[in-house]
Amino acid sequence: MAKDDAEGKSKNGLMKIVMIVAGVLVLVGGAFAFVTLGVPDKASDAEDSQETVAPEETWKDGEHRLETLFVNLAGTNGKRYLKVGLTFSYRAESPSAQTVRFTELDTRIRDRLTILLSGKSIEDIDGGEKKKLLKKELEEVLQELLFEDAEEPGRIEAVFYYEFLIQ
C-alpha cells in the first residue's frame, strides 16, 4: 500500500512537471509567433477594408450643385466669356458624406473646371453636339478629381447645365 502511495505521488509530481513544461512551450511559441509575425500594419488593414466595399447595387444617388463659373474664352483677348452653372449627379455608398466632401473640395473643383473651360474657344462649345462633348469632358474631370483617390468609391453619372451663356 505504501508502494501505491509512492507511485501515485510520483505520478502526480510527473504530471505537474509535464503541465509546467507544456505551459512554458505554449508561452515560448506565442512569443516566437509574435516576434516573427509581428503586429499587422495599417497597410494590410487598408487592403482588408477595401475588400469590404459595398457593391454598386447598394449605392445611392446624389446631386451636387456648383456655383456659377465665369471664364474668359480662349482666342478672344478677354472680350468674350462663358457663364456656366453646373449640377452633377453621382452614385456612392453615402451621398451625404460625399456632399460634405465636395463642399470641402469646392475650391479645387472650381479651379480644375476654370482651367478646362478657359482653354475652350467659342468654336469648341458653340452648338448642341459640342456642348454634349463638353459634358463628357466635365464628367471625366469630376470623376478623376472626386473619386479616383477617395476613401469611399463612387461614380459621376451625369453633368447638367443649369446656366450656359456665351457673351
C-alpha positions as CSV (number, residue, x, y, z in Angstrom):
1,M,0.0,0.0,0.0
2,A,2.8,2.4,0.8
3,K,4.3,1.5,-2.6
4,D,1.0,2.5,-4.3
5,D,1.0,5.9,-2.4
6,A,4.6,6.5,-3.5
7,E,3.8,5.7,-7.1
8,G,0.7,8.0,-7.0
9,K,2.7,10.9,-5.6
10,S,5.4,10.4,-8.2
11,K,2.8,10.2,-11.0
12,N,1.2,13.5,-9.6
13,G,4.7,15.1,-9.5
14,L,5.4,13.9,-13.0
15,M,2.1,15.2,-14.2
16,K,2.8,18.7,-12.7
17,I,6.2,18.8,-14.4
18,V,4.6,17.8,-17.8
19,M,1.9,20.5,-17.4
20,I,4.5,23.2,-16.5
21,V,6.7,22.2,-19.5
22,A,3.6,22.3,-21.8
23,G,2.7,25.8,-20.5
24,V,6.2,27.1,-21.0
25,L,6.2,25.7,-24.5
26,V,2.9,27.4,-25.3
27,L,4.3,30.8,-24.0
28,V,7.5,30.4,-25.9
29,G,5.6,29.5,-29.1
30,G,3.3,32.5,-28.7
31,A,6.2,34.9,-28.1
32,F,8.1,33.4,-31.1
33,A,5.0,33.9,-33.3
34,F,4.5,37.5,-32.1
35,V,8.1,38.4,-32.8
36,T,8.4,36.7,-36.2
37,L,4.9,37.6,-37.5
38,G,4.6,41.0,-35.7
39,V,1.6,43.2,-35.4
40,P,-0.4,43.7,-38.6
41,D,0.4,47.1,-40.2
42,K,-2.1,49.7,-41.3
43,A,-1.5,49.0,-45.0
44,S,-2.8,45.5,-44.6
45,D,-5.8,46.9,-42.7
46,A,-6.5,49.3,-45.6
47,E,-6.4,46.4,-48.0
48,D,-8.8,44.5,-45.8
49,S,-11.2,47.4,-45.7
50,Q,-11.1,47.8,-49.4
51,E,-12.3,44.2,-49.8
52,T,-15.4,45.1,-47.8
53,V,-16.6,47.8,-50.1
54,A,-20.3,47.7,-50.6
55,P,-21.4,46.6,-54.1
56,E,-22.6,49.3,-56.5
57,E,-26.2,47.9,-56.2
58,T,-26.3,49.4,-52.7
59,W,-25.0,52.8,-53.7
60,K,-27.4,55.7,-53.5
61,D,-28.0,58.7,-55.9
62,G,-26.9,62.2,-55.0
63,E,-26.6,65.6,-56.7
64,H,-24.3,68.5,-56.1
65,R,-24.7,72.0,-57.5
66,L,-21.8,74.2,-58.2
67,E,-21.9,78.0,-58.1
68,T,-21.9,79.7,-61.5
69,L,-18.5,80.0,-63.1
70,F,-17.4,82.9,-65.3
71,V,-14.4,82.3,-67.5
72,N,-12.8,84.2,-70.4
73,L,-12.8,82.1,-73.6
74,A,-9.6,81.3,-75.4
75,G,-8.8,83.3,-78.5
76,T,-11.0,86.3,-77.6
77,N,-8.4,88.5,-75.9
78,G,-10.6,88.6,-72.9
79,K,-13.5,90.2,-74.8
80,R,-15.8,87.1,-74.7
81,Y,-16.7,85.0,-71.7
82,L,-18.6,81.9,-70.7
83,K,-21.1,81.9,-67.8
84,V,-21.9,78.3,-66.8
85,G,-23.7,76.8,-64.0
86,L,-23.4,73.0,-63.4
87,T,-25.0,70.4,-61.3
88,F,-23.7,66.8,-61.4
89,S,-25.3,63.6,-60.3
90,Y,-23.4,60.7,-58.8
91,R,-23.7,57.4,-57.1
92,A,-21.9,56.5,-53.9
93,E,-22.4,54.5,-50.7
94,S,-23.1,57.6,-48.6
95,P,-24.2,60.7,-50.7
96,S,-24.5,62.8,-47.5
97,A,-20.8,62.1,-46.7
98,Q,-19.9,62.9,-50.3
99,T,-21.7,66.2,-50.2
100,V,-19.6,67.3,-47.2
101,R,-16.5,66.2,-49.0
102,F,-17.5,68.0,-52.2
103,T,-18.0,71.2,-50.2
104,E,-14.5,70.8,-48.8
105,L,-13.1,70.3,-52.3
106,D,-15.1,73.2,-53.8
107,T,-12.1,75.4,-54.5
108,R,-10.2,72.5,-56.2
109,I,-13.3,71.7,-58.3
110,R,-13.8,75.3,-59.4
111,D,-10.1,75.6,-60.2
112,R,-10.0,72.5,-62.4
113,L,-13.2,73.5,-64.2
114,T,-12.0,77.0,-64.7
115,I,-8.8,75.8,-66.3
116,L,-10.7,73.4,-68.5
117,L,-13.3,75.9,-69.6
118,S,-11.0,78.9,-70.1
119,G,-9.0,76.7,-72.6
120,K,-12.1,76.4,-74.8
121,S,-12.8,78.7,-77.8
122,I,-16.2,79.7,-78.9
123,E,-16.0,77.2,-81.7
124,D,-15.3,74.4,-79.1
125,I,-18.5,75.0,-77.2
126,D,-21.0,76.6,-79.6
127,G,-23.7,74.1,-80.7
128,G,-25.6,71.2,-79.2
129,E,-23.2,68.5,-80.0
130,K,-20.2,70.4,-78.8
131,K,-22.0,71.1,-75.5
132,K,-22.6,67.3,-75.1
133,L,-18.9,66.7,-75.8
134,L,-18.0,69.3,-73.1
135,K,-20.3,67.5,-70.7
136,K,-18.3,64.3,-71.2
137,E,-15.1,66.1,-70.6
138,L,-16.5,67.6,-67.4
139,E,-17.7,64.2,-66.2
140,E,-14.2,62.8,-66.7
141,V,-12.5,65.6,-64.8
142,L,-15.0,65.4,-61.9
143,Q,-14.7,61.6,-61.8
144,E,-10.9,61.9,-61.5
145,L,-10.9,64.7,-59.0
146,L,-13.7,63.4,-56.7
147,F,-13.5,59.6,-56.8
148,E,-10.1,58.4,-58.1
149,D,-8.3,58.7,-54.7
150,A,-11.4,58.9,-52.5
151,E,-11.7,56.6,-49.4
152,E,-15.3,55.9,-50.5
153,P,-15.8,54.8,-54.1
154,G,-18.4,56.5,-56.3
155,R,-19.2,57.4,-59.9
156,I,-20.2,60.6,-61.7
157,E,-23.4,59.8,-63.5
158,A,-24.2,63.0,-65.4
159,V,-23.4,66.7,-65.7
160,F,-26.3,69.1,-66.2
161,Y,-26.1,72.8,-67.2
162,Y,-28.5,75.0,-65.3
163,E,-27.0,78.0,-67.0
164,F,-24.9,78.3,-70.2
165,L,-24.3,81.8,-71.7
166,I,-21.6,82.9,-74.2
167,Q,-21.2,86.6,-74.0
